[in-house]
Amino acid sequence: MVNIRIFLVTACALPLLFLGCEGPEGPDGADGPQGPAGEGFDVYTYVGDNATSCGGCHDATVETWHDTGHSGAYASLAAEGNENNPYCLQCHTVGFDATVAYGDTVLTDNGTNDSGFDDYWPAENDEDTARLAALENVQCEACHGPMGPTIYYHNPEYSFATRIVGEESLSTCAACHHSQIEEWEESAHGMALETHGFTIEEYDEEFDRSSCGTCHTSEGFVKEYDADWTDMERPEPASLIGCVTCHDPHSDANEHQLRNLDDVTVLYDQNEAAVFTGYGSGQLCAQCHHARRSTDNVNGQIADGYAHFGPHGSPQMDMFLGSGSYEIAGYTYNRLATHQNVEQACVSCHMELIEVHDRDHLVHSNEVTVTPCQGCHPGLEDFDYAGGQTEITTLMDDLEALLVSQGVPIDSLGSATASTAEQRMAGYAWVFVNNDGSHGVHNPAYAASLLTNAIDFITP
């Protein structure tokens, strides 16, 4: 399975103290902020050396980086016999800014920098050979920019953003992971501005709040699950959910460098609390895609109404587990579904596995197609398997019509004066199934139970 690995600075863009390495400083106001390099410095813009220099201040980060695929990026090329393929080298080394097209074997434009990997390749002397060795792999400078020729020139580049502005991606990852970026653009996360009709500033104003930012902004999610960024000041405007939201560029503690694969417990459950656990990469999705309503909140909605009636707009995990919706006393609710046996849950269905350049590649558009389903349902042409979606849609229409016939349109359910407690008890099922969005695919048995019981409960 493909790994998307990106590299984001962990100590913020503050001036770094790099003690014990520099020679005597030159006079202030000369070539650099602290004067020109003193004796003892090599005049290389890219230092390389397997991140040893960066480890002077960022030792913990460099240590965990050594466990990631980036630290062995060059070795992976050599293992495949591509260590002399410039098309591959440009993304597996440091400072490579030459223009390379697929199939090129000779570099014709070595870019603007004169100390990156491409400027010494192929080696013609001992210095070239030494420099190439120092610039192998995707080291810190490959993503954060050059460190040299002295530490005083170092102003690390970093970005939480993935979105595209004009023709240019704001993502640090775009130069090498361009296919994933293009796929992400078509995903619900990538289309968030278009979906809401917002500018990025309007999106920031709406979602970069304590109650929303953790799951609606990259900065919020990173701050929640990465101790290195706990006290960070968020850049403005906030970034959409993108590469570094889900992937930790500095650590391979979780598979595919995913940030958090913790178990997630349903917050509201009148029975034993259900737990989303053991679903591998799918655990990441559940960190945000759950109903987020506590027992007190749901019971309060039924008793007194609520302006934002129903679960949060993403109860997919709860639906998948067959739990989390208000359940009317005295009725039986079916919870088990075949999809609960799918190995990685969300990822297995929402991220299609394809082959690109003889490698497995997980498509990051999250655009669900029937192709992953056909492994279990041969010949399936759409998601209405055995008429399941049609059944759920019909039940939703019937429940809504019944509520309307009693003078309660769906958007009035949260009003304590426009609806009764009994109507809210039944209406909660409609909102829960609607917000799940799968029309029964995630758990047809539970969706059908919620709706049929609600219809029976308020039918005169």
C-alpha positions as CSV (number, residue, x, y, z in Angstrom):
1,M,0.0,0.0,0.0
2,V,1.3,3.4,-0.8
3,N,2.6,5.8,1.8
4,I,2.2,9.5,1.4
5,R,5.1,10.9,3.3
6,I,5.6,14.6,3.8
7,F,7.9,16.6,5.9
8,L,6.8,19.4,8.2
9,V,9.0,21.3,10.7
10,T,8.3,20.6,14.3
11,A,9.9,23.4,16.1
12,C,8.2,26.4,14.4
13,A,10.0,28.9,12.2
14,L,11.9,30.5,15.0
15,P,15.6,31.4,14.6
16,L,17.6,28.2,15.5
17,L,20.5,28.1,17.9
18,F,23.1,25.8,16.4
19,L,26.0,25.8,18.9
20,G,29.4,24.4,18.5
21,C,29.6,24.3,14.7
22,E,30.2,27.7,13.3
23,G,33.5,29.5,12.9
24,P,34.0,33.1,14.0
25,E,31.3,35.5,12.9
26,G,32.0,38.2,10.4
27,P,30.9,41.9,11.0
28,D,27.2,42.6,11.3
29,G,25.6,43.9,8.1
30,A,27.8,41.9,5.7
31,D,26.6,38.9,3.6
32,G,24.2,37.5,6.2
33,P,22.1,38.5,9.2
34,Q,25.1,37.8,11.4
35,G,27.8,38.6,8.8
36,P,29.5,36.2,6.4
37,A,30.4,32.6,7.3
38,G,33.4,32.3,9.6
39,E,36.3,29.9,9.0
40,G,35.2,26.2,9.2
41,F,32.1,26.4,7.0
42,D,31.7,24.8,3.6
43,V,29.8,27.1,1.2
44,Y,27.1,24.6,0.3
45,T,23.5,25.9,0.3
46,Y,22.2,22.4,1.0
47,V,24.1,20.8,3.8
48,G,22.6,17.3,3.7
49,D,24.7,14.7,5.6
50,N,21.7,12.6,6.5
51,A,20.1,15.3,8.6
52,T,23.1,15.3,11.1
53,S,23.2,19.1,11.2
54,C,19.5,19.4,11.9
55,G,19.8,16.9,14.7
56,G,21.9,19.3,16.7
57,C,18.7,21.1,17.6
58,H,16.0,18.7,16.4
59,D,17.4,15.4,17.6
60,A,14.0,13.8,18.6
61,T,12.5,14.7,15.2
62,V,15.5,13.5,13.3
63,E,15.5,10.3,15.3
64,T,11.9,9.5,14.4
65,W,12.5,10.6,10.8
66,H,15.1,7.8,10.5
67,D,12.3,5.3,10.8
68,T,10.3,6.7,7.9
69,G,10.4,5.8,4.2
70,H,11.9,9.2,3.4
71,S,15.1,8.3,5.2
72,G,15.6,5.3,2.9
73,A,14.3,6.9,-0.3
74,Y,17.5,6.6,-2.2
75,A,18.2,3.0,-1.1
76,S,14.7,2.1,-2.4
77,L,15.8,3.4,-5.8
78,A,19.0,1.4,-5.8
79,A,17.1,-1.7,-4.8
80,E,15.0,-1.3,-8.0
81,G,18.0,-0.4,-10.2
82,N,16.8,3.2,-10.6
83,E,19.6,5.0,-8.8
84,N,20.7,6.5,-12.2
85,N,17.2,7.5,-13.3
86,P,17.0,11.3,-13.0
87,Y,13.2,11.2,-13.1
88,C,13.3,9.2,-9.9
89,L,16.2,10.9,-8.4
90,Q,14.5,14.3,-8.3
91,C,12.1,13.1,-5.6
92,H,14.5,10.8,-3.7
93,T,17.3,13.3,-3.0
94,V,17.9,16.8,-1.5
95,G,18.0,20.0,-3.5
96,F,17.2,18.6,-6.9
97,D,15.8,21.4,-9.0
98,A,16.7,20.4,-12.5
99,T,13.9,20.1,-15.0
100,V,13.3,16.4,-15.7
101,A,10.6,14.8,-17.9
102,Y,9.7,11.1,-17.7
103,G,12.2,9.2,-19.8
104,D,15.0,11.9,-19.6
105,T,18.5,10.5,-19.1
106,V,20.4,13.8,-19.5
107,L,19.9,17.0,-17.5
108,T,19.6,20.1,-19.6
109,D,18.5,22.7,-17.1
110,N,20.0,22.4,-13.6
111,G,17.7,25.0,-12.0
112,T,18.8,27.9,-9.9
113,N,20.7,26.3,-7.1
114,D,24.3,25.1,-7.4
115,S,24.6,22.8,-4.5
116,G,21.7,20.3,-4.8
117,F,22.0,16.7,-5.8
118,D,21.5,17.4,-9.5
119,D,24.4,19.8,-9.6
120,Y,26.9,17.0,-8.9
121,W,25.2,14.2,-10.9
122,P,26.7,12.2,-12.5
123,A,29.9,12.4,-10.4
124,E,33.0,13.5,-12.2
125,N,35.4,13.8,-9.3
126,D,35.8,12.9,-5.6
127,E,34.0,16.1,-4.4
128,D,31.0,15.2,-6.6
129,T,30.9,11.7,-5.2
130,A,31.0,12.9,-1.6
131,R,28.3,15.5,-2.2
132,L,26.0,13.0,-3.8
133,A,26.3,10.7,-0.8
134,A,25.6,13.6,1.5
135,L,22.4,14.5,-0.4
136,E,20.8,11.1,-0.8
137,N,17.3,10.5,0.6
138,V,14.5,12.9,1.4
139,Q,16.1,14.8,4.2
140,C,14.9,17.9,6.2
141,E,16.1,20.3,3.6
142,A,14.2,18.6,0.8
143,C,11.0,20.0,2.2
144,H,12.0,22.8,4.5
145,G,14.5,24.5,2.2
146,P,18.3,24.9,2.3
147,M,20.1,25.2,5.6
148,G,23.4,26.7,4.5
149,P,25.8,28.1,3.9
150,T,25.4,29.0,7.6
151,I,22.7,28.5,10.2
152,Y,21.9,32.2,10.1
153,Y,20.6,31.9,6.6
154,H,18.1,29.2,7.6
155,N,14.5,30.2,7.4
156,P,12.6,26.9,7.3
157,E,9.7,26.6,4.9
158,Y,6.6,24.9,6.3
159,S,2.9,24.8,5.5
160,F,-0.2,23.0,6.7
161,A,-2.0,23.7,3.5
162,T,-2.8,21.4,0.6
163,R,-5.3,23.5,-1.4
164,I,-4.6,24.8,-4.9
165,V,-4.4,28.6,-5.5
166,G,-4.5,29.3,-9.2
167,E,-2.3,26.7,-10.7
168,E,0.0,26.3,-7.7
169,S,-0.5,24.0,-4.7
170,L,0.3,25.4,-1.3
171,S,1.4,21.9,-0.2
172,T,5.0,21.1,0.7
173,C,4.2,17.7,-0.7
174,A,3.1,18.7,-4.2
175,A,6.4,18.6,-5.9
176,C,6.7,14.8,-5.5
177,H,3.2,13.6,-4.5
178,H,1.4,15.5,-7.3
179,S,-0.9,12.6,-8.3
180,Q,-2.2,12.3,-4.7
181,I,-2.7,16.1,-4.6
182,E,-4.7,16.0,-7.9
183,E,-6.9,13.2,-6.4
184,W,-7.3,15.1,-3.2
185,E,-8.6,18.1,-5.1
186,E,-11.6,16.0,-6.2
187,S,-12.3,14.7,-2.6
188,A,-14.9,16.1,-0.2
189,H,-12.0,17.5,1.9
190,G,-10.5,19.2,-1.2
191,M,-13.9,20.6,-2.3
192,A,-14.8,22.0,1.0
193,L,-14.8,25.6,-0.1
194,E,-16.9,24.9,-3.2
195,T,-19.3,22.8,-1.1
196,H,-19.9,25.6,1.4
197,G,-19.6,28.4,-1.2
198,F,-16.9,29.9,1.1
199,T,-13.7,31.8,0.4
200,I,-10.8,30.5,2.6
201,E,-11.3,33.5,4.9
202,E,-15.0,32.7,5.3
203,Y,-14.2,29.0,5.9
204,D,-11.6,30.1,8.6
205,E,-14.2,32.3,10.3
206,E,-16.8,29.5,10.3
207,F,-14.7,26.5,11.4
208,D,-11.5,27.6,13.1
209,R,-13.1,27.6,16.5
210,S,-12.4,25.4,19.5
211,S,-15.5,23.3,19.0
212,C,-14.9,22.8,15.2
213,G,-11.3,23.4,14.4
214,T,-10.0,20.0,15.5
215,C,-11.9,18.2,12.7
216,H,-12.3,21.0,10.1
217,T,-8.8,22.5,9.9
218,S,-5.4,20.9,9.4
219,E,-3.9,23.0,12.2
220,G,-6.6,22.0,14.7
221,F,-6.2,18.3,14.0
222,V,-2.4,18.5,14.2
223,K,-2.5,20.5,17.4
224,E,-4.8,17.9,18.9
225,Y,-2.8,14.8,18.0
226,D,0.9,16.0,17.7
227,A,2.5,17.0,21.0
228,D,5.1,19.0,19.2
229,W,2.4,21.4,18.0
230,T,0.3,21.6,21.2
231,D,1.2,25.2,21.9
232,M,1.5,26.4,18.4
233,E,-0.1,29.6,17.1
234,R,-2.2,28.8,14.2
235,P,-1.4,30.4,10.9
236,E,-4.2,32.4,9.4
237,P,-6.4,31.6,7.6
238,A,-6.7,28.0,8.7
239,S,-6.0,25.2,6.2
240,L,-8.4,22.6,4.9
241,I,-8.1,19.0,5.8
242,G,-5.1,17.9,3.7
243,C,-1.9,15.9,3.6
244,V,-0.3,16.8,6.9
245,T,-3.7,16.5,8.7
246,C,-3.7,12.8,8.3
247,H,0.0,12.0,7.8
248,D,2.8,12.8,10.3
249,P,5.8,13.6,8.1
250,H,8.2,13.0,11.0
251,S,7.1,9.7,12.4
252,D,6.4,6.2,11.3
253,A,4.9,5.2,14.6
254,N,1.6,4.3,12.8
255,E,1.2,2.6,9.5
256,H,1.5,4.9,6.5
257,Q,2.6,7.6,9.0
258,L,-1.0,8.2,10.0
259,R,-1.3,10.5,13.0
260,N,-3.8,8.7,15.2
261,L,-5.3,5.3,15.1
262,D,-6.8,5.2,18.6
263,D,-10.0,3.4,19.4
264,V,-13.1,5.6,19.4
265,T,-16.1,5.0,21.6
266,V,-19.7,6.0,20.7
267,L,-20.6,8.9,23.0
268,Y,-24.3,8.2,23.1
269,D,-25.5,4.7,23.6
270,Q,-28.5,3.6,25.7
271,N,-27.0,0.1,25.7
272,E,-23.4,-0.9,26.2
273,A,-21.1,1.7,24.6
274,A,-19.9,0.5,21.2
275,V,-16.2,0.9,20.3
276,F,-14.7,1.3,16.9
277,T,-11.5,-0.7,17.2
278,G,-9.2,-3.0,15.1
279,Y,-9.8,-1.4,11.7
280,G,-6.3,-0.5,10.9
281,S,-6.0,2.7,8.8
282,G,-9.8,3.1,9.0
283,Q,-9.3,4.1,12.7
284,L,-8.0,7.5,11.5
285,C,-11.3,8.4,9.8
286,A,-13.3,7.6,13.0
287,Q,-11.4,10.3,14.9
288,C,-13.7,12.8,13.2
289,H,-16.5,10.9,11.5
290,H,-18.6,10.1,14.5
291,A,-21.8,11.6,16.0
292,R,-20.2,13.5,18.9
293,R,-23.4,13.7,20.9
294,S,-23.3,12.7,24.6
295,T,-26.2,10.9,26.3
296,D,-27.1,14.1,28.2
297,N,-27.1,16.1,25.0
298,V,-29.3,13.7,23.1
299,N,-31.8,13.2,26.0
300,G,-31.9,17.0,26.3
301,Q,-32.7,17.4,22.6
302,I,-35.7,15.0,23.0
303,A,-36.9,16.7,26.1
304,D,-36.4,20.4,25.3
305,G,-35.5,20.6,21.6
306,Y,-32.2,21.8,20.1
307,A,-31.2,24.4,17.5
308,H,-28.8,21.9,15.9
309,F,-31.2,18.9,16.2
310,G,-29.8,15.4,15.7
311,P,-26.2,14.1,15.7
312,H,-23.3,16.0,14.3
313,G,-23.2,15.9,10.5
314,S,-20.8,13.0,10.4
315,P,-22.2,9.9,12.3
316,Q,-20.7,7.4,9.9
317,M,-18.8,5.5,12.6
318,D,-21.8,5.2,14.8
319,M,-24.0,4.0,11.9
320,F,-21.3,1.5,10.9
321,L,-21.3,0.0,14.4
322,G,-25.1,0.0,14.7
323,S,-25.2,2.4,17.6
324,G,-25.4,6.1,18.6
325,S,-28.9,7.2,17.5
326,Y,-31.7,7.9,19.9
327,E,-33.6,4.6,20.3
328,I,-37.2,4.4,21.3
329,A,-37.9,2.2,24.4
330,G,-39.8,-1.0,23.7
331,Y,-38.5,-1.5,20.2
332,T,-35.8,-3.9,18.9
333,Y,-32.9,-2.5,16.9
334,N,-30.8,-4.7,14.6
335,R,-27.1,-3.7,14.8
336,L,-25.0,-6.3,13.0
337,A,-24.0,-5.8,9.4
338,T,-21.7,-7.7,7.0
339,H,-19.6,-4.5,6.5
340,Q,-18.4,-4.7,10.1
341,N,-16.2,-7.6,8.9
342,V,-14.4,-5.4,6.3
343,E,-10.7,-5.4,7.4
344,Q,-10.0,-1.6,7.3
345,A,-13.6,-0.4,7.2
346,C,-13.6,3.1,5.7
347,V,-10.3,2.8,3.8
348,S,-11.2,-0.5,2.2
349,C,-14.2,1.1,0.4
350,H,-13.4,4.8,0.1
351,M,-9.8,4.5,-1.1
352,E,-9.5,2.4,-4.2
353,L,-6.3,0.5,-4.7
354,I,-4.8,0.8,-8.2
355,E,-1.4,0.2,-9.8
356,V,0.8,3.1,-10.9
357,H,4.3,2.6,-12.3
358,D,4.2,-1.0,-11.1
359,R,3.4,0.1,-7.6
360,D,0.2,-0.1,-5.4
361,H,-1.4,3.3,-5.1
362,L,-4.3,4.3,-2.9
363,V,-6.5,6.8,-4.6
364,H,-6.9,9.9,-2.4
365,S,-10.0,11.3,-3.9
366,N,-12.2,9.2,-1.5
367,E,-14.7,9.1,-4.4
368,V,-16.5,5.9,-3.8
369,T,-16.8,3.6,-6.8
370,V,-18.3,0.1,-7.0
371,T,-14.9,-1.4,-7.9
372,P,-13.9,-2.1,-4.2
373,C,-17.4,-3.6,-3.7
374,Q,-17.1,-6.0,-6.5
375,G,-14.6,-8.1,-4.6
376,C,-17.5,-9.3,-2.4
377,H,-20.3,-8.5,-4.8
378,P,-19.3,-9.7,-8.3
379,G,-21.0,-7.9,-11.1
380,L,-22.3,-5.1,-8.9
381,E,-23.2,-2.1,-11.1
382,D,-24.3,0.4,-8.4
383,F,-24.6,0.8,-4.7
384,D,-28.3,-0.2,-4.5
385,Y,-27.4,-3.8,-3.7
386,A,-30.5,-5.9,-3.5
387,G,-32.5,-2.7,-3.4
388,G,-31.1,-1.7,-0.1
389,Q,-30.7,2.0,-0.8
390,T,-34.1,2.2,-2.4
391,E,-35.6,0.7,0.7
392,I,-33.9,3.2,3.1
393,T,-34.8,6.2,0.8
394,T,-38.4,5.0,0.7
395,L,-38.5,4.7,4.5
396,M,-37.0,8.2,4.9
397,D,-39.6,9.7,2.6
398,D,-42.4,7.9,4.5
399,L,-41.2,9.1,7.9
400,E,-40.8,12.7,6.6
401,A,-44.2,12.6,5.0
402,L,-45.7,11.4,8.3
403,L,-44.1,14.2,10.3
404,V,-45.2,16.8,7.8
405,S,-48.8,15.5,7.9
406,Q,-48.6,16.1,11.6
407,G,-47.5,19.7,11.0
408,V,-43.7,19.2,11.6
409,P,-41.4,19.6,8.7
410,I,-37.9,18.3,9.3
411,D,-36.3,21.7,9.8
412,S,-38.8,22.3,12.7
413,L,-37.9,19.2,14.7
414,G,-35.5,21.1,17.0
415,S,-38.2,23.5,18.1
416,A,-39.8,22.7,21.4
417,T,-42.9,24.7,20.4
418,A,-43.2,23.3,16.9
419,S,-42.8,19.6,17.7
420,T,-43.6,17.2,20.5
421,A,-41.2,15.0,22.4
422,E,-42.7,12.0,20.6
423,Q,-42.1,13.6,17.2
424,R,-38.6,14.4,18.1
425,M,-38.0,10.8,19.3
426,A,-39.1,9.6,15.9
427,G,-37.5,12.5,13.9
428,Y,-34.1,11.9,15.4
429,A,-33.9,8.7,13.4
430,W,-34.5,10.6,10.1
431,V,-31.7,13.1,10.8
432,F,-29.3,10.4,11.9
433,V,-29.8,8.3,8.7
434,N,-29.7,11.5,6.6
435,N,-26.5,12.8,8.1
436,D,-24.8,9.4,7.7
437,G,-25.2,9.9,4.0
438,S,-24.9,6.3,2.8
439,H,-28.6,5.6,2.6
440,G,-28.1,2.3,4.4
441,V,-24.8,1.1,2.9
442,H,-22.8,1.5,6.1
443,N,-25.3,-0.6,8.1
444,P,-28.6,-1.4,6.3
445,A,-30.0,-3.3,9.3
446,Y,-29.6,-0.5,11.7
447,A,-30.8,2.2,9.3
448,A,-33.9,0.2,8.6
449,S,-34.6,-0.5,12.3
450,L,-34.3,3.2,13.1
451,L,-36.8,4.3,10.4
452,T,-39.3,1.5,10.7
453,N,-39.5,1.8,14.5
454,A,-39.9,5.6,14.2
455,I,-42.7,5.3,11.7
456,D,-44.5,2.7,13.8
457,F,-44.1,4.9,16.9
458,I,-45.8,8.0,15.6
459,T,-48.4,6.4,13.3
460,P,-51.8,7.1,14.7
